[in-house]
């Protein structure tokens, strides 16, 4: 279609409809994918009849933005900075809505539209924790088995923090990827003692029979990735930036070990159960509170956290910047998590109880007994939060720097671009610019 331009690389498609894995090639063969689609998916694909298909997964993990160019031409990119570099102002850039399959004919007229947003927990029949746990395990197995079959030629890495989420997905993934490698982050100067997180990752990798790649970064090396994660993560909020910095260090280490030859490795992460189970809390450093969440009931807060996945790319962005393909297996388990009884979200041991149902004794006892692990936590011993705050890289600084990287003189534009945890979005109209060009 002559009216459409795509800038830069796009996020790799790893979509899952409950039974089948979709990649870029599958979306171009004419057969319409059956919603809902989970996993990372944001694609603009030509169809055999000359039309175009646009797809985004229902959680919004894959990112896709658009703006109208000269003569009404529609221009797409996976990163907002690619569009601002092409001359678009941020206040004219829209996100393609999450959870859509849009089909256009060769003249750019919209001829098919499906929307599939995340379900509401109250609309799903509640399931006992034991049943939900077994279903999560079956779904993880099915999704990872499909990936293993499709990507037999790839190196596979799994992020290991020593926490329950990454440990669970590592225990399941090793059943499907015989050459799986763990990768562990540590913020440390050369010669310093390893952190408790690193020691737990080393111990777990040994117990699971996995080689472990140790990704170490000094504070200076960590912060050298700051502009990268602001652009690739498409977010300036401190929690998401701090998470993205950790992933940038992991991605850099994997890319260095892998080298430039061969197909891109896959990186499996343990992201998403924190949103599904509302497993977040504020942190205190230097007398100030960070990462505070609204004071709402657990179910309402969960909905907000799930909606917020649309407006951050703290996983796929940093890994993608280093030529890696990000895999978030828990995305395939959305309904299974939402089917948990409402009062289960109020249990302080909810994640421990659920993980025992998913993998049971496949994880050693010390993983269950570890306190909450979060690599970016501050505290008196330091961490990514402390490293940033001690150097003046606080919330206002991150906001200003994001604006500068997007050629903004007035950062008030950011409040219109990202509101209530969601990017400003609109369905692209491809036919209008054809008429404008005529």
N, C-alpha and C positions, 0 to 999 in steps of 0.2 A: 504494500500500500504506500503510495508516494507521499502520503500526508503524515507519516509517522517516522520519528527518529528515536533511537535508543542510545544514550550516552553511557560509556563505561561498562564494565562487567556487571552481571546481575548475580544475585544470590543463587546458588545451585538448588535445583528443585529436588526435594526428598519428600514428596507428598504421600499420604497414606489415607485410603478411604475405608479402612477397617479390614480389608482383605487383600488389597493390591497396592504395590509400591509404584508410584508415578515418578518419572524423571522428565527432563526437558523433552526428550525424543517422544515419550508417550503422549505428551500433550499436543504434538503436531500432527498426529496420525488421523485426525478427523473425529475419532470417537470422543464423545463428551465425557469428562470425568464425572463420576457420581459424587455429589456432595453428601456429607461434609468431608472436606479435606483437612487433614492435620499434618504436622510436620512443617518444615520450612518450605514455602511455596509462594513465589511471586514471579509471574511470567507474563511476557508479551510474546505471543507465538503466532507466526503465519500459518494459515490453514491451506490445505491442498486446493481449495476452490478460490483462493485469492483473498479470503477474509482474514480476520484476526481474532484470536482468543486472548483474553486477559484473565488471569487467575490469581487470587490470593487466598492463603489458608485462613481458617476461621479464627485462629488466635492472633493473626497478624505477625507471625514470627518472620516471615519473609517480607522485605520492604520494597515498595514500589511507589515512586513519586512522579508527578507529571506537571507540566506547565505548557501554556500555549505560546508558540514562538511566532516568528515573523510570518505574516500572511495567514495566521491562524493555525499553522502546523503544530501538531501535538508532539511534545518531546518528553521522553521518559528517562528515568534513571533510578538506580537502587539507592543512591545517596543524594541528599539535598545539595551537598557541596558540588556535585557534578553538574547540577542544573544552575547553581549560582555562578559557577565557572563559565558556563555557556551564555551568561548574560541575563539570567532570570533573577528577579528579586525574590527573597524568601517569602514576602507577603503575597506573591502570586503563585506559589507552589502548593500543590495539593497532594495528599496521599490518595492512592487508589483505596477505596474502602476495603476493609478486611472481609474475608468470607464471601467472595463473589466469584462467579464464573460468568464472564461477559463475552458475548460473541457478536462480531460485526461482519457484515457482508463486505464485498470488495469495494463498495462505494462508501464504506464507513458508517452505514446505518446499523444501529443496535438492533439485532434480531433475536437475541436470546439473553436472558438474565436470570441467574439463580443467586440467592443470598442465603448464607447459612452461618448464623452467629452462634457463639457458644450457648448451650442450653442453660436454662435456669435450674438450679438444684431442686427447687420445689416442684418442677415439672417431671422429675425423674422418680421412679419408685425407689424408696430407700432400700439399701442392701446391708445385711450384717457385715461387720468388718472382715470377718473371715471370707465371705463371698467376694467382697470388693478386692481383698488382697489376692485371692486366687485369680480373679479376672485381670487384675493389673499384671500379674506374672504371665498369664497366657498372652496378653496383648504385647508385653515387652518381648516375649519369646518370638511371637509371630513377626513383629516389626523388625527385630534384629536379625531373624533368620532370612527375611526378604532382603535386607541390606547385605548380609553375608553372601547370598546367592548372586546378587547384582554386582557387587564390588569385590569379587574374588581376587582381583589384581591389585588391590590397594593395601597400603599400610594402615593399620587401625590403632588409634590411641584412645585412652580413656582418662579423663581428668580424675585425679585422686586427691581429695582434700583430707581424707580420714573421717569425713562426716557420713551420716547415714545415706544421704541421697546418692552421692557419687559412689560410695561403697556398694550400694544395692545394685546400681546399674552395671558396675564392674563385675560383680558376682554373676549377673545374668549374661553379660556380654562375653565373658570368657568361655561360656558354653557354645558360643556361635563363631567366635573368632580365635582360632588356635594360636595365632601370632600376635595377640593383643599386647600392647605396651601401655603401662601406666605412665602418667606424667604429673609431677607434683610441683607446686609453686612454693617458694620461700623467699621472703624479703630479708636479706642478710648481707652484711659486708663480708668480703673474702676472709676466710679463716674463722668466722664466728660460729658458735654452736648452732646446730639445726633446731628449728622450732618444734614444739610439740606436734603441730600438724604434720611436719615433714617426718618426724619419727613414726607417727601413726601410719603415714602413707608407706614408708619403707617396710614396716612390719606387715601391713595388710598386703602389699604387693608380694612379699615373700610367702604369706599364707595362701594367696590365690595363685601362686606360681607365675607371676607376671614380672617381666623386666621393668625397671622403673627409670624413667628419664627425669633427672632432677633439674628443674628450671629455677635458677637463682638470680636474683636481681638486687643490686645495691639501690638505695633510694634514688640516686641520680639516674641509674639505668631505668628504673621503674618510671620516673617522671619524663624520661625522654620520649615515652609513648603518648604523652598527654594530648598533643594535637591530633595524633592518629586516632585515638579513641573518641575524641570529640566529633571528628568527622565520620568515622566508621560506625560509631555507636549512635549517632544522630540524636544526641541527648546531652544536656549539660547538668542534670541533677546529680548531686554528689554521690548518692548510693550507687547509681548506675555507672557513673564514671569510675568509681573505685573498683567495682566488679570488672569493668572492661579493662582496666589497667592490669589486673591479675591475668585475665585471658590473653592480653597482648604479650605479656612475658611468656606465658605457656606457648602461645602460637609461635613466637620468635624462636624458642628453644626447639620446638618440633621441626620448624622449617629448616633450622640450621642442621639438625641431625639428619633430616631426610635429604637435603640437597635439592638441586633443581631438576634432577632427572626423574622420569617416570610420572605416572598420574598423581594427582593431588591426594594426600592422605586424608582419611576421615578422622575427625575428633569427636568422640562421644562425651557429652557433658551430663551432669546430674541436675541441670537446671529444671525448674517448674514446680516440683512438689512444695517448695516454700510458698508459692502463690496458691496452689490448690489446697494447702492445709493451713494457710495463714500463719506461717511459721516465721514471723518477723517480730523484732522488737527494737526499740530505740537504743542508741549507744551514747555513752557519756565520755567525753575527753576534754581535759583542761577546763572542767567546770561547765562546759556547754553540752547541749543535747543534740544529737544528729540522728538522722533516719527516722524521725518521728512519723507515725501514721495517724490518721484521723481516729478519734475515739468513737468507734462504731461497733455494732455487733459483729460477730465473726462471719456470719453469712454475707452481710452487706459488704464487709471489708474484703472478703474473698472475691466478690464480684468486681470490686474496684481494682484489685490486684490483677485479676485475669484480664479485665479491659485494658489495663496499663501495659500489657505485653505488646500491644499494637504500637506503642510509642517509645520503644527503646530497642537497640540492637547490640546489647552488651555482650552477647555470645557470638552470634554469627558475624558481626561486624569486625571485631578484632582478629578472630581466626581467619576470616576471609581476606583480611589485609595481608596476611602472610601466605596466601595461596592454599588455604586449607578448607575442607568441607566440614561444616558443623552439623552434628547429629544430636537432636534433642529427643530421645526416645519417649520420655514421659508425656510428650504432646499427644501421642497416640492413645493415652489412657485417660483423657479428660473426663468422659462420662463415668468411668469407674471411680474416679476421685469424687466427682460431684454426687455420686449415689451414696456416699457415706452419710450416716445419720447426722442431722444438724448438730445434736449435742456432742458428737464426737470431736468437733472442732474446738470445744472448750476444754478438752482433756489435755493436761500438760504433757502427758506421755503419748499423745496421739501418733506421732511419727514412729516412735519405737514400737508401739503395738502393731501398727500397720506393716512396717518393714518385716517384723517377725512373721506375718502372714504371707508376705511376698517371697522372702528368701529363707526364712527360718535359720537353721544352723549353718547355712552356707556362709554366714558372716560370723566371725569370732566374737566372743563375749565382750572383749574390750572395745569394740566399735559401738556396741549398744550402750556401753557405760560411759562413753566419752560425752563431755558437755557439748552444747551447740557449737559447731565449727563455722566460722565465717572469716575468710582470709583477709577481708578488708577492715575487720574490727580494730578499733583503736586500743584504749586501755593504756595503762602505764608502761607496758612492755613494748608499745609501738604497734605498727601495722600500717596498712595503706592509708587509712583515715588519719592517723597521727602524722605520717610522713607528709601528707598534703597540708594539713592544718599548720604544722610547724613551719612550713615554708610559705604560708600566706595563700595557699591554693584552696580557698573556701568556696562556698556556694556562689557569692557574688563574682568572684574571680572567674569561676568556670562559666558562668553566664556571659560575662563580658568577652571571654576568649572565644566561646562558641560564636557569638555575634561577629567578632572580628574575622573569624575563619569563613564566615558567610557574607562578608562585605557589608555588614550592617552598621550604620552609624547610630541607630536608635534601637536598643535591645528590647524596647516595649513591643516590637514586632513579635518577639518570641512568645509573648502571652497570647497572641492571636493564633500563632502557628500550632502551639501545644496547649490545649485547654482541657481541664478536668481529666488529665492523664491520657488524652487522645490527640493524635495529629488531626489537623483540619483535613477533611476528606471530601471527595466528590467523585462521582462516576464520570470518567472521561467521555466527551462527545467527539467522536472522530469525524462525523459527517459534516459538521459545521465548517471545519477548516478546508474541506474539499471545495465547498461552495465558495469560500472566501478566495481560494486560489483560482477559481474558474474565470 
